[in-house]
Amino acid sequence: MMKKFKKYVTAKKFVVDASGATLVEYGVALLVVIIVGATAISALGTAVGNEISSSAEAF
């Protein structure tokens, strides 16, 4: 009987405690922001490089 009660209490702690889930959610959101930012910087850097090259060729 005591083993079942301990299992019940342990399971209830996992169901009630949601603080770990928020940390994971923040981590995923941060990862998405980093990936989007790196992609945007890469694309913008290529576009700027092409414009500088074409401007240099015009002179």
PQR file with spaces between the fields and no chain letter, atoms N, CA, C, O and H, PARSE charges and radii, in Angstrom:
ATOM       1  N    MET     1       0.818   -1.188    0.000 -0.4000 1.5000
ATOM       2  CA   MET     1       0.000    0.000    0.000 -0.0000 2.0000
ATOM       3  C    MET     1       0.868    1.261    0.000  0.5500 1.7000
ATOM       4  O    MET     1       0.555    2.234   -0.685 -0.5500 1.4000
ATOM       5  N    MET     2       1.955    1.240    0.767 -0.4000 1.5000
ATOM       6  CA   MET     2       2.825    2.404    0.862 -0.0000 2.0000
ATOM       7  C    MET     2       3.535    2.676   -0.467  0.5500 1.7000
ATOM       8  O    MET     2       3.748    3.833   -0.829 -0.5500 1.4000
ATOM       9  H    MET     2       2.209    0.449    1.324  0.4000 1.0000
ATOM      10  N    LYS     3       3.903    1.609   -1.199 -0.4000 1.5000
ATOM      11  CA   LYS     3       4.561    1.786   -2.491 -0.0000 2.0000
ATOM      12  C    LYS     3       3.634    2.494   -3.471  0.5500 1.7000
ATOM      13  O    LYS     3       4.058    3.376   -4.217 -0.5500 1.4000
ATOM      14  H    LYS     3       3.729    0.669   -0.904  0.4000 1.0000
ATOM      15  N    LYS     4       2.372    2.101   -3.460 -0.4000 1.5000
ATOM      16  CA   LYS     4       1.404    2.733   -4.355 -0.0000 2.0000
ATOM      17  C    LYS     4       1.225    4.206   -4.007  0.5500 1.7000
ATOM      18  O    LYS     4       1.102    5.051   -4.894 -0.5500 1.4000
ATOM      19  H    LYS     4       2.027    1.385   -2.853  0.4000 1.0000
ATOM      20  N    PHE     5       1.211    4.506   -2.715 -0.4000 1.5000
ATOM      21  CA   PHE     5       1.064    5.894   -2.282 -0.0000 2.0000
ATOM      22  C    PHE     5       2.265    6.730   -2.715  0.5500 1.7000
ATOM      23  O    PHE     5       2.098    7.860   -3.173 -0.5500 1.4000
ATOM      24  H    PHE     5       1.310    3.819   -1.995  0.4000 1.0000
ATOM      25  N    LYS     6       3.479    6.183   -2.575 -0.4000 1.5000
ATOM      26  CA   LYS     6       4.683    6.901   -2.999 -0.0000 2.0000
ATOM      27  C    LYS     6       4.665    7.152   -4.505  0.5500 1.7000
ATOM      28  O    LYS     6       5.036    8.234   -4.958 -0.5500 1.4000
ATOM      29  H    LYS     6       3.614    5.264   -2.204  0.4000 1.0000
ATOM      30  N    LYS     7       4.239    6.163   -5.275 -0.4000 1.5000
ATOM      31  CA   LYS     7       4.143    6.345   -6.725 -0.0000 2.0000
ATOM      32  C    LYS     7       3.121    7.418   -7.070  0.5500 1.7000
ATOM      33  O    LYS     7       3.332    8.219   -7.980 -0.5500 1.4000
ATOM      34  H    LYS     7       3.938    5.284   -4.906  0.4000 1.0000
ATOM      35  N    TYR     8       2.008    7.427   -6.333 -0.4000 1.5000
ATOM      36  CA   TYR     8       0.965    8.425   -6.566 -0.0000 2.0000
ATOM      37  C    TYR     8       1.490    9.831   -6.276  0.5500 1.7000
ATOM      38  O    TYR     8       1.256   10.756   -7.054 -0.5500 1.4000
ATOM      39  H    TYR     8       1.837    6.776   -5.594  0.4000 1.0000
ATOM      40  N    VAL     9       2.194    9.989   -5.166 -0.4000 1.5000
ATOM      41  CA   VAL     9       2.728   11.299   -4.790 -0.0000 2.0000
ATOM      42  C    VAL     9       3.760   11.759   -5.814  0.5500 1.7000
ATOM      43  O    VAL     9       3.766   12.929   -6.199 -0.5500 1.4000
ATOM      44  H    VAL     9       2.384    9.237   -4.534  0.4000 1.0000
ATOM      45  N    THR    10       4.619   10.871   -6.253 -0.4000 1.5000
ATOM      46  CA   THR    10       5.629   11.217   -7.253 -0.0000 2.0000
ATOM      47  C    THR    10       4.976   11.623   -8.563  0.5500 1.7000
ATOM      48  O    THR    10       5.373   12.620   -9.167 -0.5500 1.4000
ATOM      49  H    THR    10       4.614    9.921   -5.941  0.4000 1.0000
ATOM      50  N    ALA    11       3.991   10.875   -9.008 -0.4000 1.5000
ATOM      51  CA   ALA    11       3.290   11.196  -10.252 -0.0000 2.0000
ATOM      52  C    ALA    11       2.565   12.528  -10.137  0.5500 1.7000
ATOM      53  O    ALA    11       2.543   13.306  -11.090 -0.5500 1.4000
ATOM      54  H    ALA    11       3.669   10.066   -8.518  0.4000 1.0000
ATOM      55  N    LYS    12       1.977   12.797   -8.987 -0.4000 1.5000
ATOM      56  CA   LYS    12       1.253   14.052   -8.794 -0.0000 2.0000
ATOM      57  C    LYS    12       2.210   15.243   -8.848  0.5500 1.7000
ATOM      58  O    LYS    12       1.838   16.300   -9.358 -0.5500 1.4000
ATOM      59  H    LYS    12       1.996   12.165   -8.212  0.4000 1.0000
ATOM      60  N    LYS    13       3.428   15.098   -8.336 -0.4000 1.5000
ATOM      61  CA   LYS    13       4.411   16.182   -8.398 -0.0000 2.0000
ATOM      62  C    LYS    13       4.729   16.542   -9.842  0.5500 1.7000
ATOM      63  O    LYS    13       4.848   17.722  -10.173 -0.5500 1.4000
ATOM      64  H    LYS    13       3.731   14.240   -7.922  0.4000 1.0000
ATOM      65  N    PHE    14       4.868   15.548  -10.701 -0.4000 1.5000
ATOM      66  CA   PHE    14       5.179   15.813  -12.100 -0.0000 2.0000
ATOM      67  C    PHE    14       4.022   16.493  -12.810  0.5500 1.7000
ATOM      68  O    PHE    14       4.242   17.342  -13.673 -0.5500 1.4000
ATOM      69  H    PHE    14       4.772   14.590  -10.433  0.4000 1.0000
ATOM      70  N    VAL    15       2.807   16.139  -12.464 -0.4000 1.5000
ATOM      71  CA   VAL    15       1.633   16.732  -13.106 -0.0000 2.0000
ATOM      72  C    VAL    15       1.447   18.174  -12.655  0.5500 1.7000
ATOM      73  O    VAL    15       1.126   19.036  -13.473 -0.5500 1.4000
ATOM      74  H    VAL    15       2.628   15.449  -11.762  0.4000 1.0000
ATOM      75  N    VAL    16       1.640   18.451  -11.383 -0.4000 1.5000
ATOM      76  CA   VAL    16       1.401   19.780  -10.830 -0.0000 2.0000
ATOM      77  C    VAL    16       2.534   20.735  -11.189  0.5500 1.7000
ATOM      78  O    VAL    16       2.267   21.898  -11.494 -0.5500 1.4000
ATOM      79  H    VAL    16       1.901   17.751  -10.718  0.4000 1.0000
ATOM      80  N    ASP    17       3.774   20.292  -11.164 -0.4000 1.5000
ATOM      81  CA   ASP    17       4.929   21.152  -11.397 -0.0000 2.0000
ATOM      82  C    ASP    17       5.129   21.367  -12.888  0.5500 1.7000
ATOM      83  O    ASP    17       5.491   20.439  -13.612 -0.5500 1.4000
ATOM      84  H    ASP    17       3.990   19.348  -10.916  0.4000 1.0000
ATOM      85  N    ALA    18       4.892   22.594  -13.349 -0.4000 1.5000
ATOM      86  CA   ALA    18       5.048   22.909  -14.766 -0.0000 2.0000
ATOM      87  C    ALA    18       6.188   23.893  -14.993  0.5500 1.7000
ATOM      88  O    ALA    18       6.294   24.451  -16.085 -0.5500 1.4000
ATOM      89  H    ALA    18       4.598   23.348  -12.761  0.4000 1.0000
ATOM      90  N    SER    19       7.038   24.123  -14.012 -0.4000 1.5000
ATOM      91  CA   SER    19       8.116   25.098  -14.159 -0.0000 2.0000
ATOM      92  C    SER    19       9.158   24.641  -15.172  0.5500 1.7000
ATOM      93  O    SER    19       9.758   25.476  -15.849 -0.5500 1.4000
ATOM      94  H    SER    19       6.953   23.670  -13.125  0.4000 1.0000
ATOM      95  N    GLY    20       9.383   23.358  -15.288 -0.4000 1.5000
ATOM      96  CA   GLY    20      10.336   22.852  -16.266 -0.0000 2.0000
ATOM      97  C    GLY    20       9.867   23.064  -17.688  0.5500 1.7000
ATOM      98  O    GLY    20      10.678   23.288  -18.586 -0.5500 1.4000
ATOM      99  H    GLY    20       8.896   22.680  -14.737  0.4000 1.0000
ATOM     100  N    ALA    21       8.577   22.997  -17.899 -0.4000 1.5000
ATOM     101  CA   ALA    21       8.031   23.189  -19.240 -0.0000 2.0000
ATOM     102  C    ALA    21       8.258   24.616  -19.719  0.5500 1.7000
ATOM     103  O    ALA    21       8.534   24.829  -20.899 -0.5500 1.4000
ATOM     104  H    ALA    21       7.917   22.816  -17.169  0.4000 1.0000
ATOM     105  N    THR    22       8.149   25.590  -18.832 -0.4000 1.5000
ATOM     106  CA   THR    22       8.346   26.967  -19.256 -0.0000 2.0000
ATOM     107  C    THR    22       9.798   27.209  -19.652  0.5500 1.7000
ATOM     108  O    THR    22      10.064   27.965  -20.587 -0.5500 1.4000
ATOM     109  H    THR    22       7.926   25.417  -17.873  0.4000 1.0000
ATOM     110  N    LEU    23      10.729   26.585  -18.963 -0.4000 1.5000
ATOM     111  CA   LEU    23      12.132   26.726  -19.319 -0.0000 2.0000
ATOM     112  C    LEU    23      12.397   26.152  -20.706  0.5500 1.7000
ATOM     113  O    LEU    23      13.135   26.743  -21.495 -0.5500 1.4000
ATOM     114  H    LEU    23      10.513   25.971  -18.204  0.4000 1.0000
ATOM     115  N    VAL    24      11.805   25.017  -20.999 -0.4000 1.5000
ATOM     116  CA   VAL    24      11.959   24.411  -22.322 -0.0000 2.0000
ATOM     117  C    VAL    24      11.336   25.303  -23.383  0.5500 1.7000
ATOM     118  O    VAL    24      11.909   25.475  -24.459 -0.5500 1.4000
ATOM     119  H    VAL    24      11.206   24.538  -20.358  0.4000 1.0000
ATOM     120  N    GLU    25      10.179   25.870  -23.099 -0.4000 1.5000
ATOM     121  CA   GLU    25       9.525   26.748  -24.066 -0.0000 2.0000
ATOM     122  C    GLU    25      10.377   27.980  -24.359  0.5500 1.7000
ATOM     123  O    GLU    25      10.505   28.383  -25.515 -0.5500 1.4000
ATOM     124  H    GLU    25       9.714   25.731  -22.225  0.4000 1.0000
ATOM     125  N    TYR    26      10.960   28.580  -23.324 -0.4000 1.5000
ATOM     126  CA   TYR    26      11.842   29.724  -23.543 -0.0000 2.0000
ATOM     127  C    TYR    26      13.073   29.319  -24.356  0.5500 1.7000
ATOM     128  O    TYR    26      13.528   30.081  -25.209 -0.5500 1.4000
ATOM     129  H    TYR    26      10.856   28.253  -22.384  0.4000 1.0000
ATOM     130  N    GLY    27      13.599   28.154  -24.106 -0.4000 1.5000
ATOM     131  CA   GLY    27      14.750   27.671  -24.868 -0.0000 2.0000
ATOM     132  C    GLY    27      14.428   27.482  -26.335  0.5500 1.7000
ATOM     133  O    GLY    27      15.224   27.847  -27.201 -0.5500 1.4000
ATOM     134  H    GLY    27      13.228   27.535  -23.413  0.4000 1.0000
ATOM     135  N    VAL    28      13.263   26.914  -26.623 -0.4000 1.5000
ATOM     136  CA   VAL    28      12.847   26.718  -28.019 -0.0000 2.0000
ATOM     137  C    VAL    28      12.625   28.066  -28.692  0.5500 1.7000
ATOM     138  O    VAL    28      13.031   28.258  -29.838 -0.5500 1.4000
ATOM     139  H    VAL    28      12.617   26.618  -25.920  0.4000 1.0000
ATOM     140  N    ALA    29      11.986   28.999  -27.994 -0.4000 1.5000
ATOM     141  CA   ALA    29      11.751   30.328  -28.568 -0.0000 2.0000
ATOM     142  C    ALA    29      13.075   31.033  -28.863  0.5500 1.7000
ATOM     143  O    ALA    29      13.220   31.667  -29.908 -0.5500 1.4000
ATOM     144  H    ALA    29      11.656   28.843  -27.063  0.4000 1.0000
ATOM     145  N    LEU    30      14.027   30.927  -27.959 -0.4000 1.5000
ATOM     146  CA   LEU    30      15.336   31.540  -28.172 -0.0000 2.0000
ATOM     147  C    LEU    30      16.045   30.918  -29.368  0.5500 1.7000
ATOM     148  O    LEU    30      16.669   31.623  -30.161 -0.5500 1.4000
ATOM     149  H    LEU    30      13.909   30.412  -27.110  0.4000 1.0000
ATOM     150  N    LEU    31      15.949   29.610  -29.496 -0.4000 1.5000
ATOM     151  CA   LEU    31      16.564   28.924  -30.625 -0.0000 2.0000
ATOM     152  C    LEU    31      15.957   29.386  -31.950  0.5500 1.7000
ATOM     153  O    LEU    31      16.682   29.598  -32.922 -0.5500 1.4000
ATOM     154  H    LEU    31      15.442   29.038  -28.851  0.4000 1.0000
ATOM     155  N    VAL    32      14.646   29.542  -31.994 -0.4000 1.5000
ATOM     156  CA   VAL    32      13.977   30.012  -33.212 -0.0000 2.0000
ATOM     157  C    VAL    32      14.433   31.427  -33.554  0.5500 1.7000
ATOM     158  O    VAL    32      14.699   31.725  -34.718 -0.5500 1.4000
ATOM     159  H    VAL    32      14.057   29.370  -31.204  0.4000 1.0000
ATOM     160  N    VAL    33      14.525   32.295  -32.560 -0.4000 1.5000
ATOM     161  CA   VAL    33      14.968   33.674  -32.801 -0.0000 2.0000
ATOM     162  C    VAL    33      16.398   33.692  -33.323  0.5500 1.7000
ATOM     163  O    VAL    33      16.710   34.462  -34.232 -0.5500 1.4000
ATOM     164  H    VAL    33      14.308   32.053  -31.614  0.4000 1.0000
ATOM     165  N    ILE    34      17.262   32.868  -32.771 -0.4000 1.5000
ATOM     166  CA   ILE    34      18.655   32.821  -33.223 -0.0000 2.0000
ATOM     167  C    ILE    34      18.739   32.334  -34.663  0.5500 1.7000
ATOM     168  O    ILE    34      19.490   32.896  -35.461 -0.5500 1.4000
ATOM     169  H    ILE    34      17.008   32.243  -32.033  0.4000 1.0000
ATOM     170  N    ILE    35      17.984   31.305  -35.005 -0.4000 1.5000
ATOM     171  CA   ILE    35      18.020   30.767  -36.369 -0.0000 2.0000
ATOM     172  C    ILE    35      17.490   31.789  -37.368  0.5500 1.7000
ATOM     173  O    ILE    35      18.083   31.988  -38.428 -0.5500 1.4000
ATOM     174  H    ILE    35      17.375   30.849  -34.357  0.4000 1.0000
ATOM     175  N    VAL    36      16.375   32.437  -37.032 -0.4000 1.5000
ATOM     176  CA   VAL    36      15.805   33.446  -37.937 -0.0000 2.0000
ATOM     177  C    VAL    36      16.765   34.622  -38.084  0.5500 1.7000
ATOM     178  O    VAL    36      16.954   35.131  -39.189 -0.5500 1.4000
ATOM     179  H    VAL    36      15.893   32.275  -36.171  0.4000 1.0000
ATOM     180  N    GLY    37      17.364   35.052  -36.995 -0.4000 1.5000
ATOM     181  CA   GLY    37      18.314   36.157  -37.058 -0.0000 2.0000
ATOM     182  C    GLY    37      19.542   35.825  -37.887  0.5500 1.7000
ATOM     183  O    GLY    37      19.996   36.650  -38.681 -0.5500 1.4000
ATOM     184  H    GLY    37      17.210   34.639  -36.098  0.4000 1.0000
ATOM     185  N    ALA    38      20.080   34.639  -37.715 -0.4000 1.5000
ATOM     186  CA   ALA    38      21.259   34.235  -38.488 -0.0000 2.0000
ATOM     187  C    ALA    38      20.934   34.140  -39.972  0.5500 1.7000
ATOM     188  O    ALA    38      21.744   34.528  -40.814 -0.5500 1.4000
ATOM     189  H    ALA    38      19.711   33.969  -37.071  0.4000 1.0000
ATOM     190  N    THR    39      19.755   33.627  -40.293 -0.4000 1.5000
ATOM     191  CA   THR    39      19.342   33.534  -41.696 -0.0000 2.0000
ATOM     192  C    THR    39      19.172   34.921  -42.303  0.5500 1.7000
ATOM     193  O    THR    39      19.602   35.161  -43.431 -0.5500 1.4000
ATOM     194  H    THR    39      19.097   33.312  -39.610  0.4000 1.0000
ATOM     195  N    ALA    40      18.552   35.831  -41.569 -0.4000 1.5000
ATOM     196  CA   ALA    40      18.348   37.191  -42.071 -0.0000 2.0000
ATOM     197  C    ALA    40      19.674   37.911  -42.268  0.5500 1.7000
ATOM     198  O    ALA    40      19.867   38.589  -43.277 -0.5500 1.4000
ATOM     199  H    ALA    40      18.202   35.637  -40.652  0.4000 1.0000
ATOM     200  N    ILE    41      20.583   37.772  -41.323 -0.4000 1.5000
ATOM     201  CA   ILE    41      21.889   38.425  -41.446 -0.0000 2.0000
ATOM     202  C    ILE    41      22.665   37.852  -42.624  0.5500 1.7000
ATOM     203  O    ILE    41      23.329   38.593  -43.348 -0.5500 1.4000
ATOM     204  H    ILE    41      20.427   37.221  -40.503  0.4000 1.0000
ATOM     205  N    SER    42      22.589   36.557  -42.818 -0.4000 1.5000
ATOM     206  CA   SER    42      23.277   35.927  -43.939 -0.0000 2.0000
ATOM     207  C    SER    42      22.729   36.427  -45.269  0.5500 1.7000
ATOM     208  O    SER    42      23.497   36.766  -46.169 -0.5500 1.4000
ATOM     209  H    SER    42      22.049   35.955  -42.230  0.4000 1.0000
ATOM     210  N    ALA    43      21.412   36.476  -45.396 -0.4000 1.5000
ATOM     211  CA   ALA    43      20.800   36.941  -46.642 -0.0000 2.0000
ATOM     212  C    ALA    43      21.092   38.417  -46.875  0.5500 1.7000
ATOM     213  O    ALA    43      21.391   38.825  -47.997 -0.5500 1.4000
ATOM     214  H    ALA    43      20.788   36.201  -44.665  0.4000 1.0000
ATOM     215  N    LEU    44      21.008   39.207  -45.830 -0.4000 1.5000
ATOM     216  CA   LEU    44      21.276   40.638  -45.949 -0.0000 2.0000
ATOM     217  C    LEU    44      22.742   40.880  -46.289  0.5500 1.7000
ATOM     218  O    LEU    44      23.049   41.767  -47.086 -0.5500 1.4000
ATOM     219  H    LEU    44      20.766   38.876  -44.918  0.4000 1.0000
ATOM     220  N    GLY    45      23.634   40.120  -45.710 -0.4000 1.5000
ATOM     221  CA   GLY    45      25.055   40.271  -46.004 -0.0000 2.0000
ATOM     222  C    GLY    45      25.376   39.963  -47.453  0.5500 1.7000
ATOM     223  O    GLY    45      26.196   40.643  -48.069 -0.5500 1.4000
ATOM     224  H    GLY    45      23.385   39.400  -45.063  0.4000 1.0000
ATOM     225  N    THR    46      24.731   38.937  -48.003 -0.4000 1.5000
ATOM     226  CA   THR    46      24.931   38.594  -49.413 -0.0000 2.0000
ATOM     227  C    THR    46      24.411   39.703  -50.312  0.5500 1.7000
ATOM     228  O    THR    46      25.071   40.071  -51.284 -0.5500 1.4000
ATOM     229  H    THR    46      24.065   38.384  -47.502  0.4000 1.0000
ATOM     230  N    ALA    47      23.241   40.239  -50.002 -0.4000 1.5000
ATOM     231  CA   ALA    47      22.656   41.303  -50.815 -0.0000 2.0000
ATOM     232  C    ALA    47      23.519   42.562  -50.768  0.5500 1.7000
ATOM     233  O    ALA    47      23.736   43.201  -51.798 -0.5500 1.4000
ATOM     234  H    ALA    47      22.705   39.940  -49.213  0.4000 1.0000
ATOM     235  N    VAL    48      24.002   42.915  -49.605 -0.4000 1.5000
ATOM     236  CA   VAL    48      24.852   44.103  -49.470 -0.0000 2.0000
ATOM     237  C    VAL    48      26.167   43.895  -50.210  0.5500 1.7000
ATOM     238  O    VAL    48      26.660   44.812  -50.868 -0.5500 1.4000
ATOM     239  H    VAL    48      23.825   42.395  -48.769  0.4000 1.0000
ATOM     240  N    GLY    49      26.730   42.717  -50.111 -0.4000 1.5000
ATOM     241  CA   GLY    49      27.968   42.423  -50.832 -0.0000 2.0000
ATOM     242  C    GLY    49      27.796   42.540  -52.338  0.5500 1.7000
ATOM     243  O    GLY    49      28.671   43.067  -53.025 -0.5500 1.4000
ATOM     244  H    GLY    49      26.330   41.972  -49.577  0.4000 1.0000
ATOM     245  N    ASN    50      26.680   42.055  -52.850 -0.4000 1.5000
ATOM     246  CA   ASN    50      26.413   42.171  -54.289 -0.0000 2.0000
ATOM     247  C    ASN    50      26.252   43.628  -54.702  0.5500 1.7000
ATOM     248  O    ASN    50      26.735   44.015  -55.767 -0.5500 1.4000
ATOM     249  H    ASN    50      25.969   41.627  -52.292  0.4000 1.0000
ATOM     250  N    GLU    51      25.592   44.440  -53.897 -0.4000 1.5000
ATOM     251  CA   GLU    51      25.417   45.861  -54.217 -0.0000 2.0000
ATOM     252  C    GLU    51      26.751   46.596  -54.204  0.5500 1.7000
ATOM     253  O    GLU    51      26.998   47.445  -55.061 -0.5500 1.4000
ATOM     254  H    GLU    51      25.199   44.125  -53.032  0.4000 1.0000
ATOM     255  N    ILE    52      27.599   46.283  -53.259 -0.4000 1.5000
ATOM     256  CA   ILE    52      28.913   46.930  -53.194 -0.0000 2.0000
ATOM     257  C    ILE    52      29.745   46.547  -54.415  0.5500 1.7000
ATOM     258  O    ILE    52      30.439   47.388  -54.986 -0.5500 1.4000
ATOM     259  H    ILE    52      27.398   45.593  -52.563  0.4000 1.0000
ATOM     260  N    SER    53      29.673   45.282  -54.810 -0.4000 1.5000
ATOM     261  CA   SER    53      30.425   44.842  -55.988 -0.0000 2.0000
ATOM     262  C    SER    53      29.940   45.541  -57.246  0.5500 1.7000
ATOM     263  O    SER    53      30.750   45.975  -58.065 -0.5500 1.4000
ATOM     264  H    SER    53      29.108   44.600  -54.346  0.4000 1.0000
ATOM     265  N    SER    54      28.628   45.653  -57.407 -0.4000 1.5000
ATOM     266  CA   SER    54      28.107   46.308  -58.612 -0.0000 2.0000
ATOM     267  C    SER    54      28.414   47.801  -58.596  0.5500 1.7000
ATOM     268  O    SER    54      28.629   48.393  -59.654 -0.5500 1.4000
ATOM     269  H    SER    54      27.970   45.299  -56.741  0.4000 1.0000
ATOM     270  N    SER    55      28.440   48.421  -57.422 -0.4000 1.5000
ATOM     271  CA   SER    55      28.802   49.837  -57.330 -0.0000 2.0000
ATOM     272  C    SER    55      30.276   50.036  -57.671  0.5500 1.7000
ATOM     273  O    SER    55      30.634   51.012  -58.330 -0.5500 1.4000
ATOM     274  H    SER    55      28.266   47.940  -56.562  0.4000 1.0000
ATOM     275  N    ALA    56      31.119   49.129  -57.233 -0.4000 1.5000
ATOM     276  CA   ALA    56      32.547   49.236  -57.518 -0.0000 2.0000
ATOM     277  C    ALA    56      32.815   49.052  -59.006  0.5500 1.7000
ATOM     278  O    ALA    56      33.694   49.709  -59.563 -0.5500 1.4000
ATOM     279  H    ALA    56      30.829   48.336  -56.698  0.4000 1.0000
ATOM     280  N    GLU    57      32.067   48.167  -59.650 -0.4000 1.5000
ATOM     281  CA   GLU    57      32.241   47.952  -61.084 -0.0000 2.0000
ATOM     282  C    GLU    57      31.765   49.153  -61.893  0.5500 1.7000
ATOM     283  O    GLU    57      32.272   49.403  -62.986 -0.5500 1.4000
ATOM     284  H    GLU    57      31.353   47.633  -59.197  0.4000 1.0000
ATOM     285  N    ALA    58      30.798   49.898  -61.368 -0.4000 1.5000
ATOM     286  CA   ALA    58      30.265   51.058  -62.079 -0.0000 2.0000
ATOM     287  C    ALA    58      31.298   52.180  -62.143  0.5500 1.7000
ATOM     288  O    ALA    58      31.290   52.972  -63.086 -0.5500 1.4000
ATOM     289  H    ALA    58      30.386   49.696  -60.479  0.4000 1.0000
ATOM     290  N    PHE    59      32.178   52.258  -61.163 -0.4000 1.5000
ATOM     291  CA   PHE    59      33.205   53.299  -61.175 -0.0000 2.0000
ATOM     292  C    PHE    59      34.304   52.855  -62.069  0.5500 1.7000
ATOM     293  O    PHE    59      35.290   53.572  -62.240 -0.5500 1.4000
ATOM     294  H    PHE    59      32.185   51.615  -60.397  0.4000 1.0000
